[in-house]
């Protein structure tokens, strides 16, 4: 069965960087579009970044563009979210998601599989 496991979350200070890996099992990552989303208690899950299954197409939310980078290592069956210049407003639970499509973009409903989430807290 498909399973996604995020890790790498934690507490960092504003301006610092963090990299979140999401390791997949039960699927071949190279055949899945991948996405990153985040959620706070008072908001709906929101889009962060997406990548096609080839890695050739990426898309970012305006709020993170230029600061975050999505990438994948198919040999490790892992997708990453590199987060630079973190801001307190980036604080959220971060989720990775997968879909058996070439590219699934920014829509939560487009993704079939989700990780359990990892908490990222950015202090001022």
TIGUDREN-526704 format. One line per 10 residues: number of its first residue (from 0); their letters; for each residue x, y, z of N, C-alpha, C, O. Coordinates in steps of 0.05 Angstrom, whole numbers, plus 5000, padded with zeros to 4 digits. Each point is the difference from the previous one (the first is absolute). Example, Ala and Ser with C-alpha at 12.3 -4.5 7.8 and 13.67 -1.06 7.14 Angstrom:
2
0) as) 5264 4886 5156 4982 5024 5000 5018 5024 5000 5021 5000 5013 ~ 4972 5021 4973 5016 5024 5001 4985 5022 5014 5010 5022 5004
// end
This chain:
124
0) xxxxxxxxxx) 5017 4976 5000 4983 5024 5000 5018 5025 5000 5022 5000 5012 ~ 4968 5020 4975 5015 5025 4998 5002 5013 5028 4980 5002 5014 ~ 5044 5007 4993 5004 5014 5025 5020 5022 4996 5021 4996 4987 ~ 4973 5027 5024 5018 5023 4999 5007 5008 5028 4982 5002 5017 ~ 5043 5002 4989 5009 5008 5027 5017 5025 4998 5022 4999 4989 ~ 4968 5022 5022 5016 5025 5002 5017 4999 5026 4993 4987 5019 ~ 5029 5028 4980 5016 5003 5023 5015 5027 4997 4996 5015 4981 ~ 5022 4990 5038 5017 5024 4998 4988 5025 5012 5014 5021 5000 ~ 4962 4978 5010 4988 5023 5012 5013 5006 5026 5016 4984 5011 ~ 4979 5040 4999 5011 5008 5026 4997 5029 5004 4984 5014 4987
10) xxxxxxxxxx) 5030 4996 5033 5000 5028 5007 5024 5014 4990 5023 4992 5005 ~ 4973 5029 4980 5022 5016 4989 4994 5030 5004 4977 5007 5006 ~ 5043 5009 4991 4997 5028 5002 4995 5013 4973 5008 4989 4979 ~ 4979 5033 5021 4995 5015 4975 5026 5005 4986 5020 5007 5012 ~ 4979 4989 4962 5024 5003 4983 5016 4975 4996 5017 4999 4982 ~ 4978 4981 5034 5015 4975 4997 4987 4982 4979 4979 5007 4988 ~ 5033 4971 5007 4991 4981 4979 4994 4973 5012 5010 4993 5022 ~ 4974 4992 4964 4992 4974 5008 4993 4984 4975 4989 5010 4981 ~ 5018 4964 5020 4994 4983 4977 4982 4977 5010 5007 4985 5019 ~ 4971 5012 4968 4981 4979 5007 5001 4977 4980 4994 5005 4976
20) xxxxxxxxxx) 5014 4971 5032 4997 4978 4981 4974 4985 5004 4988 5000 5021 ~ 5003 4989 4957 4976 4983 5000 5007 4975 4985 5004 5000 4976 ~ 4997 4978 5039 5007 4975 4988 4975 4983 4994 4983 4997 5017 ~ 5016 4993 4959 4977 4985 4991 5006 4970 4999 5022 4992 4995 ~ 4958 4993 5011 5001 4971 4997 4974 4991 4986 4979 5013 5003 ~ 5022 4965 4984 4977 4990 4986 4995 5013 4974 4979 4995 4987 ~ 5039 5022 5004 4998 5012 4974 5027 5007 4990 5020 5001 5015 ~ 4982 5002 4959 5024 5009 4987 4998 5030 4997 4984 5010 4984 ~ 5032 5005 5030 4997 5029 5002 5001 5013 4972 4987 5020 4996 ~ 5029 4969 4987 5004 5012 4974 4975 5000 4983 4999 5013 4979
30) xxxxxxxxxx) 4981 4972 5029 4975 4998 4985 4977 5016 5014 4977 4997 4992 ~ 5030 5019 5027 4980 5015 5015 5007 5029 5001 5022 5008 5004 ~ 4957 5008 4992 5002 5028 5006 5001 5004 5030 4987 4985 5015 ~ 5029 5034 4994 5003 5004 5029 4992 5029 5007 5004 5019 4984 ~ 4986 4984 5039 4993 5027 5010 5006 5003 5029 5002 4980 5015 ~ 5002 5044 4994 5002 5008 5028 4978 5019 5007 4995 5019 4985 ~ 4993 4977 5038 4979 5017 5010 5005 5005 5029 5017 4987 5013 ~ 4970 5033 4998 5003 5006 5028 4973 5009 5012 4982 5009 4986 ~ 5016 4988 5040 4975 5006 5013 5005 5009 5029 5017 4989 5014 ~ 4968 5032 4993 5000 5010 5028 4972 4995 5011 4981 4995 4984
40) xxxxxxxxxx) 5016 5005 5042 4974 4993 5012 4977 5018 4990 4977 4990 4999 ~ 5028 5035 4994 4979 5018 4992 4997 5003 4970 4986 5018 4991 ~ 5027 4965 4994 4999 5003 4971 4996 4973 4987 5006 4979 5011 ~ 4984 5021 4964 4999 4976 4984 5028 4994 4990 5017 5017 4999 ~ 4986 4958 4994 5026 4992 4989 5005 5016 4974 4983 5001 4982 ~ 5041 5010 5017 5006 5017 4977 5024 4990 4985 5018 4986 5010 ~ 4983 5020 4964 5021 4991 4982 5026 5014 5006 5000 5024 5007 ~ 5022 4961 4991 5026 5012 5003 5017 4996 4974 5010 5020 4989 ~ 4992 4955 5002 5017 4995 4977 4991 4974 4987 4989 4983 5012 ~ 5017 5015 4962 4993 4976 4985 5021 4994 4979 5014 5018 4990
50) xxxxxxxxxx) 4989 4957 5003 5019 4991 4980 4988 4977 4984 4987 4982 5011 ~ 5018 5019 4963 4992 4979 4982 5016 4975 5006 5021 5001 5013 ~ 4970 4976 4976 5014 4976 5006 5027 4998 4988 5017 4983 5008 ~ 4988 5033 4972 5027 5002 4988 5018 5020 5014 5024 4999 4997 ~ 4964 5018 5020 5015 5021 5012 5004 5024 4982 5012 5020 5009 ~ 4978 4979 4967 5005 5021 4981 4982 5024 5003 5006 5022 4991 ~ 4971 4974 5023 4981 5022 5004 4996 5004 5030 4994 4981 5014 ~ 5009 5043 4995 4995 5007 5027 4982 5024 5002 4999 5017 4982 ~ 4988 4986 5041 4982 5023 5005 5001 5005 5030 5000 4982 5016 ~ 5000 5044 4990 5001 5009 5028 4979 5020 5007 4992 5016 4983
60) xxxxxxxxxx) 4999 4983 5041 4982 5021 5010 5016 5026 5001 5024 5001 5005 ~ 4961 5021 4990 5013 5026 5000 5014 5006 5027 5021 5013 5001 ~ 4968 4977 5020 5010 5005 5027 5028 4988 5005 5014 5008 5018 ~ 4993 4971 4966 5025 4987 5005 5019 5001 4976 5023 4991 5001 ~ 4967 5019 4977 5016 5002 4976 5026 5015 5005 5000 5022 5011 ~ 5022 4966 4980 5026 5013 5004 5013 4991 5026 5024 5005 5004 ~ 4961 4983 5014 5011 4991 5025 5000 4970 5003 5018 4989 5012 ~ 4962 4998 4978 4997 4971 5002 5006 4987 4973 4996 5011 4979 ~ 5015 4965 5023 5005 4984 4976 4992 4971 5004 5007 4988 5020 ~ 4977 5002 4961 4993 4972 5001 5019 4985 4981 5007 5009 4979
70) xxxxxxxxxx) 5001 4967 5030 5018 4984 4984 4994 4971 5006 4986 4993 5020 ~ 5025 4989 4964 4996 4972 5005 5026 4984 4994 5016 5008 4984 ~ 4987 4971 5031 5022 4981 4995 4986 4973 4996 4993 4986 5019 ~ 5004 5007 4956 4985 4976 4993 5015 4974 5010 4987 4981 5007 ~ 5039 5020 4994 5015 4977 5010 4994 4994 5029 5000 4977 5008 ~ 4994 5044 5007 4993 4997 5028 4970 5000 5005 4990 4998 5022 ~ 4994 5005 4956 4971 5002 5002 4992 5021 5019 4982 4996 5017 ~ 5031 5027 4981 4996 5021 5019 4996 5027 4986 5014 5006 4981 ~ 4967 5009 5029 4996 5028 4990 5008 5018 5024 4995 4994 5023 ~ 5016 5029 4970 5009 5019 5020 4986 5027 4997 4993 5008 4978
80) xxxxxxxxxx) 5005 5005 5044 4993 5029 5000 5022 5015 5014 5002 4998 5024 ~ 5013 5016 4961 5021 5017 5011 4988 5027 5006 4989 5014 4983 ~ 5012 4994 5042 4988 5025 5009 5022 5019 5010 5013 4995 5020 ~ 4990 5027 4966 5020 5020 5008 4986 5025 5008 4976 5005 4995 ~ 5038 5012 5019 4990 5026 5010 4973 4997 5013 4981 5014 4994 ~ 5017 4967 5024 4975 4994 5013 4989 5024 5016 5015 5015 5012 ~ 4959 4987 4988 4986 5021 5014 4981 4988 5020 4992 4977 4997 ~ 5001 5038 5024 4981 4990 5019 4974 4991 4987 4987 4980 5010 ~ 5004 5033 4969 4975 4992 4987 5002 4974 4985 4980 4990 4990 ~ 5044 4999 5008 5004 4974 4988 4994 4978 5020 4998 4976 4992
90) xxxxxxxxxx) 4998 5031 5033 4993 4980 5020 4975 4985 4993 4979 5012 4995 ~ 5022 4962 5004 4978 4983 4992 5008 4971 5001 5023 4993 5004 ~ 4957 4990 4993 5006 4972 4995 5002 4996 4970 4983 5008 4985 ~ 5039 4981 5007 5006 4996 4972 4994 4972 4991 5009 4981 5014 ~ 4977 5016 4964 4993 4974 4990 5010 4996 4972 5000 5019 4983 ~ 5010 4958 5011 5006 4993 4972 4977 4983 4989 4986 4987 5015 ~ 5011 5014 4959 4978 4986 4987 5009 4990 4973 5019 5010 4988 ~ 4968 4969 5004 5007 4987 4974 4975 4994 4984 4979 4995 5011 ~ 5025 5005 4963 4978 4994 4982 5012 4985 4976 5021 5007 4990 ~ 4964 4973 5000 5010 4985 4978 4993 5013 4973 4988 4989 4983
100) xxxxxxxxxx) 5021 5036 5016 4997 5016 4976 5026 5013 4993 5019 5000 5017 ~ 4984 5010 4960 5025 5013 4992 5004 5025 5017 5022 5006 5009 ~ 4956 5009 4996 5002 5025 5014 4973 5006 5012 4980 5000 4985 ~ 5019 5007 5040 4974 5004 5014 4996 5028 5010 4978 5007 5009 ~ 5042 5009 4991 4997 5028 5007 4993 5006 5029 5010 4986 5018 ~ 4974 5034 4985 4996 5012 5026 4975 4992 5015 4994 5011 5021 ~ 4991 4971 4968 4974 4994 5011 5002 4976 5019 5009 4978 4992 ~ 4982 5026 5033 5000 4978 5019 4986 4976 4990 5009 4977 5004 ~ 4968 5027 4984 4984 4977 4991 5012 4985 4977 4990 4978 4993 ~ 5031 5032 4995 5013 4986 4978 5018 4977 5010 5006 4982 4984
110) xxxxxxxxxx) 5001 5018 5041 5019 4981 5011 4986 4977 5014 4981 5004 5015 ~ 5028 4972 4980 4988 4976 5011 5013 4990 5026 4987 4988 5017 ~ 5038 5019 4987 5015 4989 5023 5013 5023 5015 5011 5019 4989 ~ 4988 4978 5038 5010 5021 5017 5017 4988 5023 4995 4978 5010 ~ 5025 5037 4997 5016 4993 5024 4985 5009 5025 4979 5012 4999 ~ 5034 4982 5024 4988 5006 5025 5005 5029 5009 4987 5009 5019 ~ 5031 5004 4968 5006 5028 5007 5024 5002 5019 5004 4982 5017 ~ 5010 5039 4981 5022 5006 5018 4999 5030 5008 4995 5017 4983 ~ 5008 4988 5043 4997 5027 5010 5025 5017 4995 5022 4991 5006 ~ 4974 5032 4983 5021 5020 4996 4992 5025 5016 4978 5011 4995
120) xxxx) 5038 4997 5023 4995 5024 5016 5023 5019 4996 5023 4993 5004 ~ 4971 5032 4989 5020 5020 4995 4996 5022 5020 4979 5013 5001 ~ 5040 4992 5015 4999 5020 5021 5010 5027 4989 5015 5001 4981 ~ 4976 5020 5031 5007 5027 4992 5029 5006 5007 5010 5022 4995
// end
